[in-house]
Amino acid sequence: MAGEYVWLVTGSNRGIGLELVKQLLSSPSNIVIAACRNPSKAAELHALSDSAKGRLRLVALDVASKESIREAAQEVAGIVGDKGVDYLINNAGINPGGEDTAFTLDVDVLEQVFATNVVGPAYVAQAFSGLVEKSTKKTIVNVSSTLGSMGADYGTRCTSYSVTKAALNMLTYKEAKEKPDITAISMCPGWLQTDMGGQNAALPVSVGVAGILKTVLSLKPEDSGQFFNFKGERVPW
Ligand SMILES: NC(=O)c1ccc[n+]([C@@H]2O[C@H](COP(=O)([O-])OP(=O)(O)OC[C@H]3O[C@@H](n4cnc5c(N)ncnc54)[C@H](OP(=O)(O)O)[C@@H]3O)[C@@H](O)[C@H]2O)c1
């Protein structure tokens, strides 16, 4: 398996996660662990595995369940062995609050979004850190959003979601500071045509994902702890 890199993508059964898996499999040097809540129902991932020649493995992982994360980490350790996980892509995310605002948001929804968008990636990083540190590339990508940037100044909208992405950005910063051997970044994929982005979004998902991969593949150790977009530009905090 020399010259091969292991990628793990959460939320890989649709949207940005599925497109990441598709584009990664186009390179024979990539081994992809596609993590999703229900592998048995992930028809598009199963269709991809027919032509992947053993380079795609499906693993059950619900980022809102600590038990599921622990079980997935054990299963992945058995699959990848000493190679570890080169690129851990914390992609799974939700926005059930939609366009909610600070004084009207449902705090139960805020808790739910926080559990998936912040607690999930935090525990995934902890559970998989040993595998990441065993690998060659040692990279964690937290899929964030420019909506979580105060500098971008998006005003009142999408508050519960924005709060969680701002928190995820701080998590990225803390991960980078604590483990200098790891390259941890936040990544805004752009406004993309997925179930979350909607069909009126600015760009097809293929364009944003190609940009994410180009940016991630050109990361240098000194980029750790930073917030990038899919064009490889720095996003203000
Ligand atoms: N699309 C955009 O314009 C945009 C812009 C900025 C940032 N983002 C971020 O990009 C990421 C992917 O977004 P998307 O547009 O692909 O969204 P999407 O089309 O709604 O897909 C979301 C994915 O996350 C998974 N997911 C949700 N909760 C999960 C959980 N508890 N455990 C495991 N997987 C879970 C979903 O799995 P199920 O099928 O099982 O529900 C699905 O695969 C998110 O973090 C989002 O915040 C998207």
The ligand as an ORCA input file, in Angstrom:
! r2SCAN-3c Opt
* xyz 0 1
  N     -24.113     22.952      1.028
  C     -23.645     24.118      1.409
  O     -23.908     25.153      0.764
  C     -22.741     24.223      2.608
  C     -22.143     25.472      2.852
  C     -21.288     25.591      3.935
  C     -21.027     24.493      4.740
  N     -21.633     23.303      4.487
  C     -21.293     22.180      5.376
  O     -20.895     21.067      4.599
  C     -21.220     19.852      5.284
  C     -22.015     18.935      4.370
  O     -23.159     19.651      3.956
  P     -24.104     19.183      2.743
  O     -24.434     20.392      1.978
  O     -23.531     17.993      2.079
  O     -25.393     18.759      3.588
  P     -26.528     17.665      3.272
  O     -26.699     17.539      1.802
  O     -27.684     18.044      4.110
  O     -25.860     16.307      3.824
  C     -25.560     16.225      5.190
  C     -24.818     14.945      5.459
  O     -24.520     14.896      6.866
  C     -24.990     13.666      7.356
  N     -25.362     13.711      8.769
  C     -26.240     14.518      9.395
  N     -26.309     14.200     10.703
  C     -25.462     13.159     10.896
  C     -25.096     12.379     11.993
  N     -25.633     12.570     13.223
  N     -24.164     11.404     11.836
  C     -23.621     11.178     10.622
  N     -23.952     11.860      9.518
  C     -24.860     12.842      9.663
  C     -26.200     13.312      6.486
  O     -26.500     11.939      6.628
  P     -28.029     11.376      6.519
  O     -28.289     11.169      5.046
  O     -27.984     10.111      7.302
  O     -28.940     12.420      7.112
  C     -25.648     13.701      5.129
  O     -24.800     12.704      4.627
  C     -21.982     20.263      6.548
  O     -21.093     20.273      7.644
  C     -22.447     21.671      6.220
  O     -22.640     22.444      7.370
  C     -22.482     23.140      3.442
*
